[in-house]
Amino acid sequence: MSKGIVTRLRLSSLRLRLVVVFALVALTAAVAASGIAYWLNREAVLTRTQDGALNDFRQEMQNRAATLPLRPTQDDLRRTAELMATGSANYQVLLLGERDAGKPIVGASDPDDFTLADVPRSLREAVDTERPVTEANPYPYHLFWQRTERNGTPYLVGGTRVDGGGPAGYMFKSLAAEKADLNSLAWSLGIATALAVAGSVLLAQVAATTVLRPVHRLGEAAKQLGEGKLDTRLRVTGADELADLTRTFNSAAESLQKKVADMSAREESSRRFVADMSHELRTPLTALTAVTEVLEDEQDSLDPMIAPAVALVVSETRRLNDLVENLMEVTRFDAGTARLVLDEVDIADQITACIDARAWLDAVDLDAERGIVAPLDPRRLDVILANLIGNALKHGGSPVRVSVRTEDDELVIAVRDHGPGIPEEVLPHVFDRFYKASASRPRSDGSGLGLSIAMENALIHGGSITAANSVGEDGAVDGAVFVLRLPLDASGITREVQTRSSQGEVEEA
């Protein structure tokens, strides 16, 4: 079997099963046929040899041993045994008579090759047993035979006795020639079996290739379809089940392409609508922000009945402005237009600036070693920190602790509060867009986009954010912990993003 076939067998379990099944079927059939053929030939060869030798021995006993006197001498027995052994049957003869009552004598054609010790006791007893003469049994003595083995060579031993008190005779024939013939036959059948198995393996390869080539093509097409090549189609040949499967695949691929195109169109339309709406809202929001700033400056001189309404307008205008900015940021992420602008950032200074700009210095404890510098996007890092720390202050409990450390090639920033923690059913959804745990927290002024935007900004750096609950010494939940992990060198991420962007522009063009 060639190396290519072995490789294909290792790569395809279905091909291997087909080859194994073909081989087992061929092996079973070949072994059964060879076994039957060997058994039939064995019986035929042994029966023919055995019947020929026994019939010749019976005839010699009738023609020669029966003519001996009732009390023969040892020479008489020996000469008669030698005459009986000269036939074409090629066996040795042993004659057993009595010189006087109770005085047995033995005559052998070849005492060195065949002696009375070579005759099994059971055979001698059967030969010496006299049976009553009846209509069904006209003879008191019968011919008996037995196969035995001596020094690894099979022999046929037969014996009978002359009726009327004559001598008993035994023949001893070697079956070595028959054994050699049967061994040769066994080797031939074994070779034929091996050739049959090898042929079945080759046929299995041909059958597997014929059957599995369309399946392989179908698998490759499905792989391409999974990679986003929705225009993948297969050429339909034939009218069998595989052709029907190919037609079904083409139909499913066409339907999937249409549905994906429809979904993409709707998604693009929705994204464009959000982007357009956000841009359209920025102009009136700019005017509203300017008006609210004036109202906020004059709030102390306003009528006490109007001041709460003005405060509400100012608060909601700011909230709306934040929502529009968040929506525009999300739109940029969805459209793939978000870009990193890297700069060497001192992490401790960046966190301090973020806290100071939002007047959180009294509520936040910072544990950051000076001198940790990394190439990051300062604006996006500020967005991440502001969302994580602001979320901890809003939903957790003071003080909020921010710790900074490095692990291998990563920058690790942990933000921990001392609040009630995050419910277990909420943890998997804290970074989902517009998700609020309203059932476990009072109504929030946030949009539900902050943590999602923080995660997007971490991902574009090649980092991640995880959320978990902190457990105190007593085993109770003692606040939530958000861990930000960013690579200490994001330049490779930037090059990758730029490369993908360039490829996208080329493909689009």
C-alpha positions in Angstrom: 0.0 0.0 0.0 1.5 3.3 -1.0 2.2 6.2 1.3 -0.5 8.3 -0.3 -3.2 5.7 0.4 -2.1 5.4 4.0 -2.3 9.2 4.4 -5.8 9.3 3.0 -6.8 6.5 5.3 -5.6 8.4 8.3 -7.3 11.6 7.2 -10.7 10.0 6.4 -12.4 7.8 8.9 -15.2 7.0 6.5 -12.7 5.8 3.9 -11.0 3.7 6.6 -14.4 2.1 7.6 -15.1 1.3 3.9 -11.7 -0.3 3.5 -12.1 -2.2 6.7 -15.6 -3.5 5.8 -14.5 -4.5 2.3 -11.4 -6.3 3.7 -13.4 -8.1 6.4 -16.0 -9.2 4.0 -13.3 -10.4 1.5 -11.4 -12.1 4.4 -14.5 -13.8 5.7 -15.5 -15.0 2.3 -12.0 -16.1 1.3 -11.3 -17.9 4.6 -14.7 -19.6 4.4 -14.1 -20.7 0.8 -10.5 -21.7 1.5 -11.5 -23.6 4.6 -14.2 -25.5 2.8 -11.9 -26.3 -0.1 -9.1 -27.5 2.2 -11.5 -29.7 4.2 -13.0 -31.2 1.1 -9.6 -31.9 -0.5 -8.2 -33.2 2.7 -11.0 -35.7 3.2 -10.8 -36.7 -0.5 -7.0 -37.2 -0.4 -7.0 -39.1 2.9 -10.0 -41.2 2.1 -8.6 -42.2 -1.3 -5.2 -43.1 0.2 -6.8 -44.8 3.2 -9.3 -46.8 1.2 -6.7 -47.9 -1.4 -4.3 -49.1 1.3 -6.9 -50.8 3.4 -8.5 -52.6 0.5 -5.1 -53.7 -0.7 -4.2 -54.9 2.8 -7.5 -56.8 3.0 -6.9 -58.5 -0.3 -3.4 -59.5 0.7 -4.6 -60.9 4.0 -7.1 -63.0 2.1 -4.6 -64.1 -0.6 -1.5 -64.7 1.5 -2.1 -64.7 5.3 -5.1 -67.0 5.0 -2.9 -69.6 3.2 -0.5 -69.9 6.2 -0.7 -73.0 8.4 -2.6 -72.8 11.7 0.7 -72.9 13.6 3.1 -71.0 11.3 6.8 -70.4 12.1 8.3 -67.1 12.5 10.0 -67.4 9.1 6.7 -68.1 7.5 5.2 -65.0 9.0 8.2 -62.9 8.1 8.3 -64.1 4.4 4.5 -63.6 4.1 4.8 -60.1 5.6 7.6 -59.2 3.1 5.5 -60.4 0.2 2.5 -58.4 1.4 4.6 -55.3 1.7 5.9 -55.4 -1.9 2.6 -54.2 -3.3 2.0 -50.8 -4.9 0.3 -49.5 -1.7 3.7 -49.0 -0.1 3.1 -50.0 3.5 4.8 -52.2 6.1 3.2 -55.4 7.4 3.3 -57.1 10.8 1.8 -60.6 11.2 1.0 -62.0 14.7 0.5 -65.7 15.1 1.0 -68.5 17.7 3.7 -71.2 17.5 1.9 -73.1 20.2 -1.0 -72.3 22.5 -0.1 -69.1 24.4 3.2 -68.7 22.6 2.8 -65.7 20.2 5.3 -65.1 17.4 5.7 -62.0 15.2 6.8 -61.6 11.6 7.5 -58.1 10.3 8.4 -56.9 6.8 10.8 -54.4 8.3 11.3 -54.7 12.0 13.3 -51.5 12.1 10.4 -49.5 10.7 7.3 -51.2 12.1 7.0 -53.2 15.4 4.1 -54.3 17.6 4.7 -51.2 19.8 3.6 -49.0 16.9 0.1 -50.5 17.0 -2.2 -48.7 19.4 -3.6 -50.9 22.2 -7.2 -49.9 21.4 -6.7 -51.1 17.8 -5.3 -54.4 18.9 -8.2 -55.0 21.2 -10.7 -54.2 18.5 -8.9 -56.6 16.1 -8.7 -59.4 18.6 -12.4 -59.2 19.6 -14.5 -62.0 18.1 -18.1 -61.0 17.2 -21.0 -63.4 16.9 -21.9 -64.4 13.4 -25.4 -63.4 12.4 -27.3 -62.6 9.3 -26.3 -58.9 9.8 -22.7 -59.9 10.7 -21.4 -62.8 8.6 -17.8 -62.5 9.7 -16.5 -62.8 13.3 -13.5 -60.5 12.6 -13.4 -57.1 10.9 -10.9 -54.7 9.5 -10.2 -51.7 11.8 -8.0 -48.7 11.2 -6.7 -45.7 13.1 -4.6 -42.6 12.3 -1.6 -42.0 14.5 1.5 -39.9 14.5 5.2 -40.7 15.1 8.0 -38.1 15.3 5.7 -35.6 13.7 4.8 -37.8 10.7 1.2 -39.0 10.3 0.6 -42.8 9.8 -2.3 -45.0 9.0 -2.5 -48.2 11.0 -4.9 -50.9 10.1 -5.5 -54.4 11.3 -7.6 -57.5 11.0 -7.5 -61.3 11.7 -8.0 -64.3 9.5 -11.2 -66.1 10.1 -11.0 -69.6 11.5 -8.0 -69.1 13.8 -5.5 -67.6 11.3 -2.9 -65.0 12.2 -3.7 -61.3 12.9 -2.2 -58.8 10.5 -1.4 -55.1 10.8 -0.4 -52.6 8.2 1.6 -49.4 8.8 1.5 -46.7 6.0 3.1 -43.3 6.1 0.9 -40.3 5.2 3.9 -37.9 4.8 3.3 -37.4 1.1 -0.4 -36.6 1.6 0.6 -34.2 4.4 3.0 -32.4 2.1 0.3 -32.2 -0.6 -2.1 -30.8 1.9 0.4 -28.3 3.3 1.1 -27.1 -0.3 -2.7 -26.8 -0.8 -3.0 -24.8 2.4 -0.2 -22.4 1.3 -1.9 -22.0 -2.0 -5.2 -21.2 -0.4 -3.5 -18.8 2.1 -1.9 -16.9 -0.8 -5.2 -16.8 -2.6 -6.9 -15.5 0.5 -4.2 -12.8 0.9 -4.6 -11.8 -2.8 -8.3 -11.6 -2.3 -8.0 -9.4 0.7 -5.5 -7.2 -1.1 -7.8 -7.0 -4.1 -10.7 -6.1 -1.9 -8.7 -3.3 -0.4 -7.9 -1.9 -3.8 -11.5 -2.2 -4.8 -12.5 -0.5 -1.6 -10.1 2.3 -2.4 -11.7 2.7 -5.8 -15.2 2.5 -4.4 -14.3 4.9 -1.6 -12.8 7.4 -4.0 -15.8 7.2 -6.2 -18.2 7.7 -3.3 -16.2 10.0 -1.2 -15.0 12.5 -3.8 -18.5 14.1 -4.0 -18.7 14.1 -0.2 -15.2 15.7 0.0 -16.3 18.4 -2.5 -19.4 18.9 -0.5 -17.4 19.2 2.7 -15.0 21.8 1.1 -18.0 23.7 -0.2 -19.6 23.7 3.3 -16.3 24.9 4.7 -16.2 27.8 2.2 -19.8 28.6 3.0 -18.9 28.7 6.7 -16.0 31.1 5.9 -18.5 33.6 4.4 -18.2 32.7 0.7 -22.0 32.5 0.3 -21.7 32.3 -3.5 -20.2 28.8 -3.3 -22.1 26.3 -5.5 -21.5 22.8 -6.6 -21.8 21.3 -10.1 -24.6 18.7 -10.2 -23.7 15.5 -12.0 -25.7 12.3 -12.2 -29.1 11.4 -10.8 -28.1 9.4 -7.7 -28.5 10.3 -4.0 -25.3 12.3 -3.9 -26.6 14.4 -6.8 -29.8 15.0 -4.8 -27.7 16.0 -1.8 -25.7 18.4 -4.0 -28.9 20.0 -5.3 -30.1 20.4 -1.7 -26.8 22.0 -0.7 -27.0 24.5 -3.6 -30.6 25.3 -2.7 -29.7 25.8 1.0 -26.6 27.9 0.0 -28.8 30.1 -2.2 -31.4 30.5 0.4 -28.8 31.4 3.0 -27.1 33.9 0.7 -30.4 35.6 0.1 -31.3 35.7 3.8 -27.8 37.0 4.8 -28.0 39.6 2.1 -31.5 40.7 3.4 -30.2 40.8 7.0 -27.1 42.7 6.0 -29.2 45.2 4.1 -31.5 45.7 7.1 -28.5 45.9 9.4 -26.8 48.4 7.2 -30.1 50.4 6.9 -30.4 50.3 10.7 -26.8 51.3 11.2 -27.2 54.2 8.7 -30.3 55.3 10.4 -28.7 55.4 13.8 -25.7 57.2 12.4 -27.8 59.7 10.5 -30.0 60.2 13.5 -27.1 60.8 15.7 -25.6 63.3 13.3 -28.9 65.1 12.9 -29.3 65.3 16.7 -25.9 66.8 17.2 -26.9 70.2 15.8 -30.0 70.8 18.0 -28.2 69.2 20.9 -25.4 71.7 20.5 -28.0 74.5 20.6 -29.7 72.9 23.6 -26.4 72.5 25.4 -25.6 76.1 25.0 -29.0 77.1 26.3 -28.8 74.8 29.3 -25.3 76.2 30.1 -26.8 79.7 30.2 -29.8 78.4 32.3 -27.4 76.6 34.7 -25.4 79.8 35.2 -28.6 81.7 36.0 -30.1 78.9 38.1 -29.5 80.7 41.4 -31.4 83.8 40.3 -34.4 81.9 38.9 -37.8 81.7 40.5 -37.8 78.7 43.0 -40.8 77.3 41.2 -38.9 77.2 37.9 -35.4 76.1 39.2 -36.3 72.3 39.6 -37.6 72.3 36.0 -34.4 74.0 34.8 -32.2 71.5 36.7 -34.2 68.6 35.1 -33.7 70.1 31.6 -30.0 70.5 32.2 -29.6 66.9 33.5 -31.7 65.3 30.7 -29.9 67.4 28.0 -26.6 66.2 29.3 -27.9 62.6 29.4 -29.2 62.9 25.9 -25.9 64.3 24.7 -24.0 61.4 26.3 -26.5 58.9 24.6 -25.9 60.5 21.2 -22.1 60.3 21.6 -22.4 56.7 22.7 -24.6 55.8 19.8 -22.1 57.4 17.4 -19.3 55.5 19.0 -21.2 52.2 18.7 -21.9 53.0 15.1 -18.2 53.5 14.4 -17.4 50.1 16.0 -20.1 48.3 14.0 -19.0 49.9 10.8 -15.4 49.0 11.5 -14.2 52.6 11.2 -12.9 52.8 14.8 -9.1 53.4 14.8 -6.4 53.4 17.4 -4.2 56.5 17.8 -1.4 55.3 19.9 0.8 57.3 22.2 3.2 56.6 25.0 0.9 56.7 28.1 2.0 56.8 31.7 -0.7 54.7 33.2 -0.7 56.2 36.7 -0.9 59.8 35.2 -3.7 58.7 32.8 -5.8 57.3 35.7 -5.2 60.3 37.9 -6.2 62.6 35.1 -9.4 60.6 34.4 -10.3 60.7 38.1 -9.4 64.4 38.5 -11.4 65.5 35.4 -14.5 64.0 36.9 -14.0 65.1 40.5 -13.7 61.6 41.9 -10.5 62.1 43.8 -12.2 61.8 47.2 -14.0 58.6 46.3 -11.3 56.6 44.5 -8.1 55.0 46.0 -5.4 54.6 43.4 -2.7 51.9 43.8 -0.5 52.5 40.7 3.3 52.4 40.5 4.8 55.3 38.7 6.8 54.6 35.5 4.5 52.0 33.9 4.4 53.3 30.3 2.6 51.6 27.4 1.7 52.6 23.8 -2.1 53.0 24.1 -4.8 55.2 22.7 -5.2 57.8 25.5 -8.8 58.8 24.6 -10.0 55.2 24.4 -8.2 54.3 27.7 -9.9 57.3 29.3 -13.3 56.0 28.0 -12.6 52.6 29.5 -11.5 53.9 32.9 -14.3 56.4 33.1 -17.0 53.8 32.4 -15.5 51.2 34.9 -14.9 53.7 37.7 -18.1 55.5 37.1 -20.0 52.2 37.1 -18.3 51.2 40.4 -19.2 54.6 42.0 -22.8 54.6 40.8 -23.7 51.0 41.5 -21.1 49.8 44.1 -19.9 51.3 47.3 -17.1 53.6 48.3 -14.3 53.6 48.4 -13.5 52.4 44.9 -10.0 51.0 44.6 -8.1 51.1 41.3 -4.9 48.9 41.2 -2.4 48.6 38.4 0.1 45.8 37.8 1.9 44.1 35.0 1.8 40.3 34.3 4.2 39.0 31.6 3.3 41.2 28.5 0.0 42.5 29.9 -1.1 45.6 31.7 -3.7 44.6 34.4 -6.0 47.3 35.8 -8.5 46.2 38.5 -11.4 48.3 39.6 -13.1 47.1 42.8 -16.0 48.6 44.8 -17.5 47.6 48.1 -21.1 47.4 47.1 -23.6 44.5 47.1 -21.9 42.9 44.1 -23.5 41.8 40.8 -26.2 39.1 40.9 -25.1 35.8 39.3 -27.8 36.0 36.7 -26.6 39.4 35.6 -22.9 38.6 35.4 -23.1 37.1 31.9 -24.9 40.2 30.5 -23.0 43.1 32.1 -21.3 43.9 28.8 -24.4 43.6 26.6 -25.7 46.7 25.0 -28.7 48.5 26.6 -28.7 45.9 29.4 -29.7 47.1 32.8 -30.2 45.0 35.9 -33.3 47.0 36.8 -34.7 44.2 38.9 -31.9 44.4 41.4 -30.9 48.1 41.2 -32.8 51.4 41.3 -33.3 53.1 38.0 -30.0 54.2 36.4 -29.4 57.4 34.6 -27.1 55.5 32.2 -27.9 54.4 28.7 -26.8 50.8 29.1 -24.0 51.3 26.6 -21.1 52.3 28.9 -19.7 48.9 29.7 -20.3 47.7 26.1 -18.3 50.6 24.7 -15.6 49.9 27.3 -15.4 46.3 26.1 -15.2 47.4 22.5 -12.4 49.8 23.3 -10.5 47.0 25.1 -11.0 44.6 22.2 -9.7 47.1 19.7 -6.5 47.3 21.8 -6.3 43.5 21.7 -7.3 43.2 25.4 -10.4 42.2 27.4 -12.5 43.0 30.4 -13.8 40.5 32.9 -16.4 41.0 35.7 -16.7 39.0 38.9 -17.7 39.4 42.5 -15.2 39.8 45.3 -15.7 37.4 48.3 -14.7 38.6 51.8 -13.1 36.6 54.5 -16.5 35.6 55.9 -17.5 34.1 52.5 -20.0 36.9 51.7 -19.9 39.0 48.6 -17.9 42.2 49.2 -18.3 44.2 46.0 -17.7 43.7 42.3 -14.3 43.6 40.5 -13.7 44.6 36.9 -10.4 43.6 35.5 -9.0 45.3 32.4 -6.2 43.5 30.5 -4.3 45.3 27.7 -1.1 44.3 25.9 1.9 46.4 26.8 2.6 46.8 23.1 -0.4 47.4 21.0 1.5 48.4 17.9 1.1 45.0 16.3 -2.7 45.2 16.8 -2.6 48.6 15.1 -0.8 47.2 12.1 -3.2 44.3 11.8 -6.2 46.6 12.0 -4.7 48.9 9.3 -3.9 45.9 7.1 -7.4 44.6 7.3 -8.8 48.0 6.6 -6.6 48.4 3.5 -7.8 44.9 2.2 -11.4 45.9 2.8 -11.0 49.1 0.8 -9.4 47.2 -2.0 -12.1 44.6 -2.1 -14.8 47.3 -1.8 -13.1 49.2 -4.7 
